[in-house]
């Protein structure tokens, strides 16, 4: 029916499609704008509040570690 050439074409298609999809999905520039925009939506910039919370958490962890080592 199709012969060897058709089988070679099909095999090349079967192998190249997943490789091409893997390559496209790992190109950061295609998704960078979306990821940055989404990150800003989920984690809005509120530096002072975040820094205060981080400092309190650091102090809490340091106190817990000091208690553990006593």
PDB file of N, H, CA, C and O in Angstrom:
ATOM      1  N   UNK A   1       0.826  -1.194   0.000  1.00  0.00           N
ATOM      2  CA  UNK A   1       0.000   0.000   0.000  1.00  0.00           C
ATOM      3  C   UNK A   1       0.869   1.257   0.000  1.00  0.00           C
ATOM      4  O   UNK A   1       1.077   1.888  -1.037  1.00  0.00           O
ATOM      5  N   UNK A   2       1.375   1.608   1.193  1.00  0.00           N
ATOM      6  H   UNK A   2       1.206   1.095   2.035  1.00  0.00           H
ATOM      7  CA  UNK A   2       2.128   2.844   1.294  1.00  0.00           C
ATOM      8  C   UNK A   2       3.602   2.655   1.021  1.00  0.00           C
ATOM      9  O   UNK A   2       4.260   3.523   0.448  1.00  0.00           O
ATOM     10  N   UNK A   3       4.091   1.560   1.419  1.00  0.00           N
ATOM     11  H   UNK A   3       3.556   0.855   1.885  1.00  0.00           H
ATOM     12  CA  UNK A   3       5.490   1.291   1.169  1.00  0.00           C
ATOM     13  C   UNK A   3       6.399   1.806   2.275  1.00  0.00           C
ATOM     14  O   UNK A   3       5.965   2.284   3.323  1.00  0.00           O
ATOM     15  N   UNK A   4       7.670   1.681   1.980  1.00  0.00           N
ATOM     16  H   UNK A   4       8.023   1.293   1.129  1.00  0.00           H
ATOM     17  CA  UNK A   4       8.696   2.018   2.961  1.00  0.00           C
ATOM     18  C   UNK A   4       8.732   3.518   3.229  1.00  0.00           C
ATOM     19  O   UNK A   4       8.921   3.931   4.373  1.00  0.00           O
ATOM     20  N   UNK A   5       8.554   4.333   2.205  1.00  0.00           N
ATOM     21  H   UNK A   5       8.400   3.998   1.276  1.00  0.00           H
ATOM     22  CA  UNK A   5       8.621   5.787   2.388  1.00  0.00           C
ATOM     23  C   UNK A   5       7.519   6.284   3.322  1.00  0.00           C
ATOM     24  O   UNK A   5       7.757   7.161   4.152  1.00  0.00           O
ATOM     25  N   UNK A   6       6.344   5.740   3.192  1.00  0.00           N
ATOM     26  H   UNK A   6       6.151   5.028   2.517  1.00  0.00           H
ATOM     27  CA  UNK A   6       5.250   6.142   4.076  1.00  0.00           C
ATOM     28  C   UNK A   6       5.555   5.743   5.513  1.00  0.00           C
ATOM     29  O   UNK A   6       5.285   6.509   6.438  1.00  0.00           O
ATOM     30  N   UNK A   7       6.101   4.580   5.708  1.00  0.00           N
ATOM     31  H   UNK A   7       6.320   3.957   4.957  1.00  0.00           H
ATOM     32  CA  UNK A   7       6.454   4.126   7.055  1.00  0.00           C
ATOM     33  C   UNK A   7       7.553   4.997   7.657  1.00  0.00           C
ATOM     34  O   UNK A   7       7.514   5.316   8.845  1.00  0.00           O
ATOM     35  N   UNK A   8       8.526   5.379   6.844  1.00  0.00           N
ATOM     36  H   UNK A   8       8.557   5.120   5.879  1.00  0.00           H
ATOM     37  CA  UNK A   8       9.592   6.267   7.326  1.00  0.00           C
ATOM     38  C   UNK A   8       9.005   7.622   7.707  1.00  0.00           C
ATOM     39  O   UNK A   8       9.361   8.185   8.743  1.00  0.00           O
ATOM     40  N   UNK A   9       8.106   8.149   6.874  1.00  0.00           N
ATOM     41  H   UNK A   9       7.817   7.692   6.033  1.00  0.00           H
ATOM     42  CA  UNK A   9       7.457   9.424   7.185  1.00  0.00           C
ATOM     43  C   UNK A   9       6.671   9.334   8.485  1.00  0.00           C
ATOM     44  O   UNK A   9       6.755  10.228   9.326  1.00  0.00           O
ATOM     45  N   UNK A  10       5.917   8.270   8.651  1.00  0.00           N
ATOM     46  H   UNK A  10       5.849   7.543   7.968  1.00  0.00           H
ATOM     47  CA  UNK A  10       5.135   8.107   9.881  1.00  0.00           C
ATOM     48  C   UNK A  10       6.037   8.003  11.104  1.00  0.00           C
ATOM     49  O   UNK A  10       5.743   8.597  12.141  1.00  0.00           O
ATOM     50  N   UNK A  11       7.128   7.257  10.991  1.00  0.00           N
ATOM     51  H   UNK A  11       7.367   6.774  10.148  1.00  0.00           H
ATOM     52  CA  UNK A  11       8.050   7.116  12.115  1.00  0.00           C
ATOM     53  C   UNK A  11       8.683   8.461  12.453  1.00  0.00           C
ATOM     54  O   UNK A  11       8.815   8.797  13.630  1.00  0.00           O
ATOM     55  N   UNK A  12       9.078   9.235  11.444  1.00  0.00           N
ATOM     56  H   UNK A  12       8.971   8.962  10.488  1.00  0.00           H
ATOM     57  CA  UNK A  12       9.640  10.563  11.699  1.00  0.00           C
ATOM     58  C   UNK A  12       8.608  11.464  12.383  1.00  0.00           C
ATOM     59  O   UNK A  12       8.951  12.229  13.285  1.00  0.00           O
ATOM     60  N   UNK A  13       7.365  11.377  11.962  1.00  0.00           N
ATOM     61  H   UNK A  13       7.086  10.755  11.230  1.00  0.00           H
ATOM     62  CA  UNK A  13       6.305  12.169  12.582  1.00  0.00           C
ATOM     63  C   UNK A  13       6.084  11.735  14.024  1.00  0.00           C
ATOM     64  O   UNK A  13       5.948  12.580  14.909  1.00  0.00           O
ATOM     65  N   UNK A  14       6.045  10.446  14.272  1.00  0.00           N
ATOM     66  H   UNK A  14       6.155   9.759  13.553  1.00  0.00           H
ATOM     67  CA  UNK A  14       5.845   9.933  15.631  1.00  0.00           C
ATOM     68  C   UNK A  14       6.980  10.348  16.563  1.00  0.00           C
ATOM     69  O   UNK A  14       6.750  10.592  17.748  1.00  0.00           O
ATOM     70  N   UNK A  15       8.195  10.428  16.042  1.00  0.00           N
ATOM     71  H   UNK A  15       8.382  10.230  15.080  1.00  0.00           H
ATOM     72  CA  UNK A  15       9.338  10.804  16.874  1.00  0.00           C
ATOM     73  C   UNK A  15       9.496  12.313  17.002  1.00  0.00           C
ATOM     74  O   UNK A  15       9.861  12.807  18.069  1.00  0.00           O
ATOM     75  N   UNK A  16       9.229  13.045  15.934  1.00  0.00           N
ATOM     76  H   UNK A  16       8.933  12.644  15.067  1.00  0.00           H
ATOM     77  CA  UNK A  16       9.489  14.487  15.964  1.00  0.00           C
ATOM     78  C   UNK A  16       8.413  15.264  16.718  1.00  0.00           C
ATOM     79  O   UNK A  16       8.727  16.284  17.332  1.00  0.00           O
ATOM     80  N   UNK A  17       7.176  14.827  16.693  1.00  0.00           N
ATOM     81  H   UNK A  17       6.921  13.999  16.194  1.00  0.00           H
ATOM     82  CA  UNK A  17       6.111  15.576  17.367  1.00  0.00           C
ATOM     83  C   UNK A  17       6.340  15.670  18.874  1.00  0.00           C
ATOM     84  O   UNK A  17       6.294  16.782  19.402  1.00  0.00           O
ATOM     85  N   UNK A  18       6.583  14.581  19.600  1.00  0.00           N
ATOM     86  H   UNK A  18       6.621  13.678  19.172  1.00  0.00           H
ATOM     87  CA  UNK A  18       6.824  14.720  21.044  1.00  0.00           C
ATOM     88  C   UNK A  18       8.080  15.522  21.361  1.00  0.00           C
ATOM     89  O   UNK A  18       8.111  16.282  22.330  1.00  0.00           O
ATOM     90  N   UNK A  19       9.111  15.352  20.545  1.00  0.00           N
ATOM     91  H   UNK A  19       9.085  14.735  19.759  1.00  0.00           H
ATOM     92  CA  UNK A  19      10.342  16.111  20.776  1.00  0.00           C
ATOM     93  C   UNK A  19      10.076  17.597  20.569  1.00  0.00           C
ATOM     94  O   UNK A  19      10.542  18.422  21.356  1.00  0.00           O
ATOM     95  N   UNK A  20       9.340  17.945  19.532  1.00  0.00           N
ATOM     96  H   UNK A  20       8.962  17.275  18.893  1.00  0.00           H
ATOM     97  CA  UNK A  20       9.017  19.353  19.271  1.00  0.00           C
ATOM     98  C   UNK A  20       8.155  19.928  20.393  1.00  0.00           C
ATOM     99  O   UNK A  20       8.384  21.061  20.817  1.00  0.00           O
ATOM    100  N   UNK A  21       7.183  19.185  20.877  1.00  0.00           N
ATOM    101  H   UNK A  21       6.997  18.265  20.533  1.00  0.00           H
ATOM    102  CA  UNK A  21       6.331  19.672  21.967  1.00  0.00           C
ATOM    103  C   UNK A  21       7.141  19.863  23.247  1.00  0.00           C
ATOM    104  O   UNK A  21       6.925  20.829  23.979  1.00  0.00           O
ATOM    105  N   UNK A  22       8.052  18.965  23.515  1.00  0.00           N
ATOM    106  H   UNK A  22       8.227  18.180  22.921  1.00  0.00           H
ATOM    107  CA  UNK A  22       8.920  19.100  24.687  1.00  0.00           C
ATOM    108  C   UNK A  22       9.785  20.344  24.557  1.00  0.00           C
ATOM    109  O   UNK A  22       9.957  21.086  25.524  1.00  0.00           O
ATOM    110  N   UNK A  23      10.328  20.577  23.375  1.00  0.00           N
ATOM    111  H   UNK A  23      10.189  19.974  22.589  1.00  0.00           H
ATOM    112  CA  UNK A  23      11.180  21.744  23.155  1.00  0.00           C
ATOM    113  C   UNK A  23      10.381  23.029  23.331  1.00  0.00           C
ATOM    114  O   UNK A  23      10.850  23.956  23.991  1.00  0.00           O
ATOM    115  N   UNK A  24       9.190  23.103  22.757  1.00  0.00           N
ATOM    116  H   UNK A  24       8.808  22.350  22.220  1.00  0.00           H
ATOM    117  CA  UNK A  24       8.362  24.311  22.864  1.00  0.00           C
ATOM    118  C   UNK A  24       7.971  24.563  24.311  1.00  0.00           C
ATOM    119  O   UNK A  24       8.010  25.705  24.768  1.00  0.00           O
ATOM    120  N   UNK A  25       7.598  23.529  25.032  1.00  0.00           N
ATOM    121  H   UNK A  25       7.567  22.601  24.661  1.00  0.00           H
ATOM    122  CA  UNK A  25       7.147  23.726  26.411  1.00  0.00           C
ATOM    123  C   UNK A  25       8.276  24.138  27.341  1.00  0.00           C
ATOM    124  O   UNK A  25       8.007  24.636  28.434  1.00  0.00           O
ATOM    125  N   UNK A  26       9.522  23.949  26.949  1.00  0.00           N
ATOM    126  H   UNK A  26       9.741  23.544  26.061  1.00  0.00           H
ATOM    127  CA  UNK A  26      10.654  24.345  27.781  1.00  0.00           C
ATOM    128  C   UNK A  26      11.279  25.668  27.359  1.00  0.00           C
ATOM    129  O   UNK A  26      12.352  26.020  27.848  1.00  0.00           O
ATOM    130  N   UNK A  27      10.638  26.403  26.471  1.00  0.00           N
ATOM    131  H   UNK A  27       9.765  26.117  26.074  1.00  0.00           H
ATOM    132  CA  UNK A  27      11.134  27.715  26.073  1.00  0.00           C
ATOM    133  C   UNK A  27      10.519  28.767  26.991  1.00  0.00           C
ATOM    134  O   UNK A  27       9.325  29.057  26.910  1.00  0.00           O
ATOM    135  N   UNK A  28      11.337  29.325  27.854  1.00  0.00           N
ATOM    136  H   UNK A  28      12.307  29.090  27.921  1.00  0.00           H
ATOM    137  CA  UNK A  28      10.847  30.246  28.882  1.00  0.00           C
ATOM    138  C   UNK A  28      10.244  31.512  28.289  1.00  0.00           C
ATOM    139  O   UNK A  28       9.286  32.050  28.846  1.00  0.00           O
ATOM    140  N   UNK A  29      10.773  31.996  27.184  1.00  0.00           N
ATOM    141  H   UNK A  29      11.550  31.559  26.732  1.00  0.00           H
ATOM    142  CA  UNK A  29      10.270  33.260  26.646  1.00  0.00           C
ATOM    143  C   UNK A  29       8.814  33.168  26.190  1.00  0.00           C
ATOM    144  O   UNK A  29       8.133  34.191  26.120  1.00  0.00           O
ATOM    145  N   UNK A  30       8.327  31.980  25.883  1.00  0.00           N
ATOM    146  H   UNK A  30       8.880  31.148  25.940  1.00  0.00           H
ATOM    147  CA  UNK A  30       6.933  31.838  25.491  1.00  0.00           C
ATOM    148  C   UNK A  30       5.989  32.016  26.674  1.00  0.00           C
ATOM    149  O   UNK A  30       4.852  32.453  26.496  1.00  0.00           O
ATOM    150  N   UNK A  31       6.444  31.685  27.873  1.00  0.00           N
ATOM    151  H   UNK A  31       7.368  31.330  28.017  1.00  0.00           H
ATOM    152  CA  UNK A  31       5.574  31.683  29.038  1.00  0.00           C
ATOM    153  C   UNK A  31       5.942  32.734  30.079  1.00  0.00           C
ATOM    154  O   UNK A  31       5.223  32.905  31.063  1.00  0.00           O
ATOM    155  N   UNK A  32       7.057  33.440  29.875  1.00  0.00           N
ATOM    156  H   UNK A  32       7.642  33.301  29.076  1.00  0.00           H
ATOM    157  CA  UNK A  32       7.565  34.357  30.898  1.00  0.00           C
ATOM    158  C   UNK A  32       6.561  35.460  31.226  1.00  0.00           C
ATOM    159  O   UNK A  32       6.324  35.743  32.401  1.00  0.00           O
ATOM    160  N   UNK A  33       5.976  36.077  30.223  1.00  0.00           N
ATOM    161  H   UNK A  33       6.168  35.847  29.269  1.00  0.00           H
ATOM    162  CA  UNK A  33       5.027  37.169  30.458  1.00  0.00           C
ATOM    163  C   UNK A  33       3.829  36.684  31.265  1.00  0.00           C
ATOM    164  O   UNK A  33       3.401  37.352  32.206  1.00  0.00           O
ATOM    165  N   UNK A  34       3.288  35.530  30.904  1.00  0.00           N
ATOM    166  H   UNK A  34       3.635  34.987  30.140  1.00  0.00           H
ATOM    167  CA  UNK A  34       2.141  34.984  31.619  1.00  0.00           C
ATOM    168  C   UNK A  34       2.502  34.661  33.065  1.00  0.00           C
ATOM    169  O   UNK A  34       1.732  34.964  33.977  1.00  0.00           O
ATOM    170  N   UNK A  35       3.656  34.054  33.280  1.00  0.00           N
ATOM    171  H   UNK A  35       4.281  33.808  32.539  1.00  0.00           H
ATOM    172  CA  UNK A  35       4.059  33.648  34.628  1.00  0.00           C
ATOM    173  C   UNK A  35       4.283  34.868  35.508  1.00  0.00           C
ATOM    174  O   UNK A  35       3.857  34.881  36.663  1.00  0.00           O
ATOM    175  N   UNK A  36       4.944  35.889  34.984  1.00  0.00           N
ATOM    176  H   UNK A  36       5.290  35.878  34.046  1.00  0.00           H
ATOM    177  CA  UNK A  36       5.196  37.098  35.770  1.00  0.00           C
ATOM    178  C   UNK A  36       3.879  37.779  36.123  1.00  0.00           C
ATOM    179  O   UNK A  36       3.686  38.209  37.260  1.00  0.00           O
ATOM    180  N   UNK A  37       2.979  37.877  35.156  1.00  0.00           N
ATOM    181  H   UNK A  37       3.136  37.528  34.233  1.00  0.00           H
ATOM    182  CA  UNK A  37       1.674  38.502  35.407  1.00  0.00           C
ATOM    183  C   UNK A  37       0.892  37.722  36.456  1.00  0.00           C
ATOM    184  O   UNK A  37       0.308  38.310  37.366  1.00  0.00           O
ATOM    185  N   UNK A  38       0.883  36.427  36.333  1.00  0.00           N
ATOM    186  H   UNK A  38       1.357  35.949  35.594  1.00  0.00           H
ATOM    187  CA  UNK A  38       0.148  35.575  37.282  1.00  0.00           C
ATOM    188  C   UNK A  38       0.766  35.659  38.680  1.00  0.00           C
ATOM    189  O   UNK A  38       0.044  35.685  39.677  1.00  0.00           O
ATOM    190  N   UNK A  39       2.083  35.700  38.754  1.00  0.00           N
ATOM    191  H   UNK A  39       2.669  35.678  37.944  1.00  0.00           H
ATOM    192  CA  UNK A  39       2.765  35.804  40.042  1.00  0.00           C
ATOM    193  C   UNK A  39       2.397  37.107  40.736  1.00  0.00           C
ATOM    194  O   UNK A  39       2.188  37.125  41.949  1.00  0.00           O
ATOM    195  N   UNK A  40       2.316  38.202  39.974  1.00  0.00           N
ATOM    196  H   UNK A  40       2.486  38.187  38.988  1.00  0.00           H
ATOM    197  CA  UNK A  40       1.931  39.488  40.558  1.00  0.00           C
ATOM    198  C   UNK A  40       0.488  39.477  41.032  1.00  0.00           C
ATOM    199  O   UNK A  40       0.157  40.157  42.004  1.00  0.00           O
ATOM    200  N   UNK A  41      -0.378  38.722  40.369  1.00  0.00           N
ATOM    201  H   UNK A  41      -0.109  38.170  39.580  1.00  0.00           H
ATOM    202  CA  UNK A  41      -1.769  38.604  40.813  1.00  0.00           C
ATOM    203  C   UNK A  41      -1.857  37.817  42.117  1.00  0.00           C
ATOM    204  O   UNK A  41      -2.592  38.198  43.028  1.00  0.00           O
ATOM    205  N   UNK A  42      -1.122  36.741  42.202  1.00  0.00           N
ATOM    206  H   UNK A  42      -0.525  36.431  41.461  1.00  0.00           H
ATOM    207  CA  UNK A  42      -1.193  35.875  43.378  1.00  0.00           C
ATOM    208  C   UNK A  42      -0.460  36.488  44.558  1.00  0.00           C
ATOM    209  O   UNK A  42      -0.960  36.458  45.682  1.00  0.00           O
ATOM    210  N   UNK A  43       0.723  37.044  44.314  1.00  0.00           N
ATOM    211  H   UNK A  43       1.129  37.068  43.401  1.00  0.00           H
ATOM    212  CA  UNK A  43       1.548  37.624  45.377  1.00  0.00           C
ATOM    213  C   UNK A  43       1.759  39.107  45.102  1.00  0.00           C
ATOM    214  O   UNK A  43       2.798  39.492  44.565  1.00  0.00           O
ATOM    215  N   UNK A  44       0.785  39.949  45.465  1.00  0.00           N
ATOM    216  H   UNK A  44      -0.059  39.636  45.901  1.00  0.00           H
ATOM    217  CA  UNK A  44       0.965  41.386  45.204  1.00  0.00           C
ATOM    218  C   UNK A  44       2.125  41.943  46.017  1.00  0.00           C
ATOM    219  O   UNK A  44       2.443  41.460  47.104  1.00  0.00           O
ATOM    220  N   UNK A  45       2.743  42.969  45.457  1.00  0.00           N
ATOM    221  H   UNK A  45       2.485  43.362  44.574  1.00  0.00           H
ATOM    222  CA  UNK A  45       3.909  43.570  46.111  1.00  0.00           C
ATOM    223  C   UNK A  45       3.459  44.390  47.321  1.00  0.00           C
ATOM    224  O   UNK A  45       2.821  45.432  47.175  1.00  0.00           O
ATOM    225  N   UNK A  46       3.796  43.913  48.497  1.00  0.00           N
ATOM    226  H   UNK A  46       4.315  43.066  48.616  1.00  0.00           H
ATOM    227  CA  UNK A  46       3.518  44.622  49.737  1.00  0.00           C
ATOM    228  C   UNK A  46       4.734  44.390  50.615  1.00  0.00           C
ATOM    229  O   UNK A  46       4.680  43.656  51.601  1.00  0.00           O
ATOM    230  N   UNK A  47       5.824  45.025  50.242  1.00  0.00           N
ATOM    231  H   UNK A  47       5.868  45.621  49.440  1.00  0.00           H
ATOM    232  CA  UNK A  47       7.132  44.744  50.825  1.00  0.00           C
ATOM    233  C   UNK A  47       7.176  44.890  52.340  1.00  0.00           C
ATOM    234  O   UNK A  47       7.666  43.991  53.024  1.00  0.00           O
ATOM    235  N   UNK A  48       6.682  45.988  52.877  1.00  0.00           N
ATOM    236  H   UNK A  48       6.284  46.719  52.321  1.00  0.00           H
ATOM    237  CA  UNK A  48       6.851  46.243  54.310  1.00  0.00           C
ATOM    238  C   UNK A  48       6.147  45.179  55.158  1.00  0.00           C
ATOM    239  O   UNK A  48       6.711  44.684  56.133  1.00  0.00           O
ATOM    240  N   UNK A  49       4.939  44.841  54.789  1.00  0.00           N
ATOM    241  H   UNK A  49       4.481  45.244  53.997  1.00  0.00           H
ATOM    242  CA  UNK A  49       4.196  43.832  55.552  1.00  0.00           C
ATOM    243  C   UNK A  49       4.889  42.471  55.460  1.00  0.00           C
ATOM    244  O   UNK A  49       5.004  41.764  56.462  1.00  0.00           O
ATOM    245  N   UNK A  50       5.343  42.109  54.279  1.00  0.00           N
ATOM    246  H   UNK A  50       5.249  42.684  53.466  1.00  0.00           H
ATOM    247  CA  UNK A  50       6.020  40.832  54.098  1.00  0.00           C
ATOM    248  C   UNK A  50       7.320  40.779  54.881  1.00  0.00           C
ATOM    249  O   UNK A  50       7.647  39.749  55.471  1.00  0.00           O
ATOM    250  N   UNK A  51       8.058  41.868  54.892  1.00  0.00           N
ATOM    251  H   UNK A  51       7.793  42.705  54.413  1.00  0.00           H
ATOM    252  CA  UNK A  51       9.321  41.899  55.635  1.00  0.00           C
ATOM    253  C   UNK A  51       9.078  41.763  57.135  1.00  0.00           C
ATOM    254  O   UNK A  51       9.823  41.071  57.828  1.00  0.00           O
ATOM    255  N   UNK A  52       8.031  42.426  57.636  1.00  0.00           N
ATOM    256  H   UNK A  52       7.426  42.989  57.073  1.00  0.00           H
ATOM    257  CA  UNK A  52       7.704  42.313  59.061  1.00  0.00           C
ATOM    258  C   UNK A  52       7.345  40.873  59.418  1.00  0.00           C
ATOM    259  O   UNK A  52       7.814  40.341  60.424  1.00  0.00           O
ATOM    260  N   UNK A  53       6.516  40.250  58.594  1.00  0.00           N
ATOM    261  H   UNK A  53       6.136  40.682  57.776  1.00  0.00           H
ATOM    262  CA  UNK A  53       6.124  38.865  58.843  1.00  0.00           C
ATOM    263  C   UNK A  53       7.335  37.940  58.784  1.00  0.00           C
ATOM    264  O   UNK A  53       7.455  37.018  59.592  1.00  0.00           O
ATOM    265  N   UNK A  54       8.219  38.178  57.845  1.00  0.00           N
ATOM    266  H   UNK A  54       8.122  38.927  57.189  1.00  0.00           H
ATOM    267  CA  UNK A  54       9.418  37.356  57.717  1.00  0.00           C
ATOM    268  C   UNK A  54      10.322  37.522  58.934  1.00  0.00           C
ATOM    269  O   UNK A  54      10.875  36.542  59.432  1.00  0.00           O
ATOM    270  N   UNK A  55      10.476  38.743  59.412  1.00  0.00           N
ATOM    271  H   UNK A  55      10.027  39.540  59.007  1.00  0.00           H
ATOM    272  CA  UNK A  55      11.299  38.981  60.598  1.00  0.00           C
ATOM    273  C   UNK A  55      10.706  38.287  61.822  1.00  0.00           C
ATOM    274  O   UNK A  55      11.435  37.681  62.607  1.00  0.00           O
ATOM    275  N   UNK A  56       9.383  38.375  61.983  1.00  0.00           N
ATOM    276  H   UNK A  56       8.792  38.867  61.345  1.00  0.00           H
ATOM    277  CA  UNK A  56       8.740  37.690  63.112  1.00  0.00           C
ATOM    278  C   UNK A  56       8.935  36.185  63.018  1.00  0.00           C
ATOM    279  O   UNK A  56       9.191  35.526  64.027  1.00  0.00           O
ATOM    280  N   UNK A  57       8.818  35.644  61.829  1.00  0.00           N
ATOM    281  H   UNK A  57       8.610  36.179  61.010  1.00  0.00           H
ATOM    282  CA  UNK A  57       8.998  34.210  61.641  1.00  0.00           C
ATOM    283  C   UNK A  57      10.441  33.804  61.931  1.00  0.00           C
ATOM    284  O   UNK A  57      10.682  32.775  62.562  1.00  0.00           O
ATOM    285  N   UNK A  58      11.400  34.610  61.473  1.00  0.00           N
ATOM    286  H   UNK A  58      11.204  35.446  60.960  1.00  0.00           H
ATOM    287  CA  UNK A  58      12.806  34.315  61.751  1.00  0.00           C
ATOM    288  C   UNK A  58      13.075  34.317  63.249  1.00  0.00           C
ATOM    289  O   UNK A  58      13.780  33.446  63.759  1.00  0.00           O
ATOM    290  N   UNK A  59      12.518  35.288  63.946  1.00  0.00           N
ATOM    291  H   UNK A  59      11.946  35.996  63.532  1.00  0.00           H
ATOM    292  CA  UNK A  59      12.710  35.355  65.392  1.00  0.00           C
ATOM    293  C   UNK A  59      12.081  34.145  66.071  1.00  0.00           C
ATOM    294  O   UNK A  59      12.655  33.583  67.004  1.00  0.00           O
ATOM    295  N   UNK A  60      10.909  33.748  65.605  1.00  0.00           N
ATOM    296  H   UNK A  60      10.443  34.205  64.847  1.00  0.00           H
ATOM    297  CA  UNK A  60      10.232  32.584  66.169  1.00  0.00           C
ATOM    298  C   UNK A  60      11.087  31.331  65.981  1.00  0.00           C
ATOM    299  O   UNK A  60      11.262  30.552  66.918  1.00  0.00           O
ATOM    300  N   UNK A  61      11.612  31.137  64.785  1.00  0.00           N
ATOM    301  H   UNK A  61      11.469  31.770  64.024  1.00  0.00           H
ATOM    302  CA  UNK A  61      12.440  29.964  64.495  1.00  0.00           C
ATOM    303  C   UNK A  61      13.708  29.993  65.342  1.00  0.00           C
ATOM    304  O   UNK A  61      14.120  28.963  65.876  1.00  0.00           O
ATOM    305  N   UNK A  62      14.325  31.158  65.468  1.00  0.00           N
ATOM    306  H   UNK A  62      13.991  31.995  65.034  1.00  0.00           H
ATOM    307  CA  UNK A  62      15.539  31.265  66.274  1.00  0.00           C
ATOM    308  C   UNK A  62      15.249  30.939  67.731  1.00  0.00           C
ATOM    309  O   UNK A  62      16.055  30.281  68.388  1.00  0.00           O
ATOM    310  N   UNK A  63      14.107  31.390  68.244  1.00  0.00           N
ATOM    311  H   UNK A  63      13.452  31.925  67.710  1.00  0.00           H
ATOM    312  CA  UNK A  63      13.738  31.085  69.628  1.00  0.00           C
ATOM    313  C   UNK A  63      13.497  29.593  69.799  1.00  0.00           C
ATOM    314  O   UNK A  63      13.909  29.010  70.802  1.00  0.00           O
ATOM    315  N   UNK A  64      12.841  28.974  68.842  1.00  0.00           N
ATOM    316  H   UNK A  64      12.506  29.447  68.027  1.00  0.00           H
ATOM    317  CA  UNK A  64      12.574  27.536  68.902  1.00  0.00           C
ATOM    318  C   UNK A  64      13.881  26.744  68.871  1.00  0.00           C
ATOM    319  O   UNK A  64      14.037  25.769  69.607  1.00  0.00           O
ATOM    320  N   UNK A  65      14.803  27.157  68.032  1.00  0.00           N
ATOM    321  H   UNK A  65      14.677  27.949  67.435  1.00  0.00           H
ATOM    322  CA  UNK A  65      16.089  26.466  67.952  1.00  0.00           C
ATOM    323  C   UNK A  65      16.887  26.654  69.237  1.00  0.00           C
ATOM    324  O   UNK A  65      17.570  25.734  69.687  1.00  0.00           O
ATOM    325  N   UNK A  66      16.801  27.843  69.826  1.00  0.00           N
ATOM    326  H   UNK A  66      16.246  28.590  69.460  1.00  0.00           H
ATOM    327  CA  UNK A  66      17.514  28.098  71.079  1.00  0.00           C
ATOM    328  C   UNK A  66      16.945  27.228  72.197  1.00  0.00           C
ATOM    329  O   UNK A  66      17.697  26.705  73.020  1.00  0.00           O
ATOM    330  N   UNK A  67      15.623  27.070  72.231  1.00  0.00           N
ATOM    331  H   UNK A  67      15.012  27.494  71.563  1.00  0.00           H
ATOM    332  CA  UNK A  67      14.989  26.210  73.239  1.00  0.00           C
ATOM    333  C   UNK A  67      15.419  24.758  73.047  1.00  0.00           C
ATOM    334  O   UNK A  67      15.663  24.040  74.017  1.00  0.00           O
ATOM    335  N   UNK A  68      15.508  24.340  71.800  1.00  0.00           N
ATOM    336  H   UNK A  68      15.310  24.924  71.012  1.00  0.00           H
ATOM    337  CA  UNK A  68      15.860  22.957  71.495  1.00  0.00           C
ATOM    338  C   UNK A  68      17.302  22.651  71.911  1.00  0.00           C
ATOM    339  O   UNK A  68      17.594  21.534  72.338  1.00  0.00           O
ATOM    340  N   UNK A  69      18.196  23.620  71.794  1.00  0.00           N
ATOM    341  H   UNK A  69      17.959  24.527  71.447  1.00  0.00           H
ATOM    342  CA  UNK A  69      19.609  23.406  72.098  1.00  0.00           C
ATOM    343  C   UNK A  69      19.938  23.596  73.572  1.00  0.00           C
ATOM    344  O   UNK A  69      21.059  23.311  73.992  1.00  0.00           O
ATOM    345  N   UNK A  70      18.998  24.062  74.352  1.00  0.00           N
ATOM    346  H   UNK A  70      18.087  24.293  74.011  1.00  0.00           H
ATOM    347  CA  UNK A  70      19.270  24.263  75.788  1.00  0.00           C
ATOM    348  C   UNK A  70      19.179  22.985  76.562  1.00  0.00           C
ATOM    349  O   UNK A  70      19.379  22.983  77.776  1.00  0.00           O
TER     350      UNK A  70
END
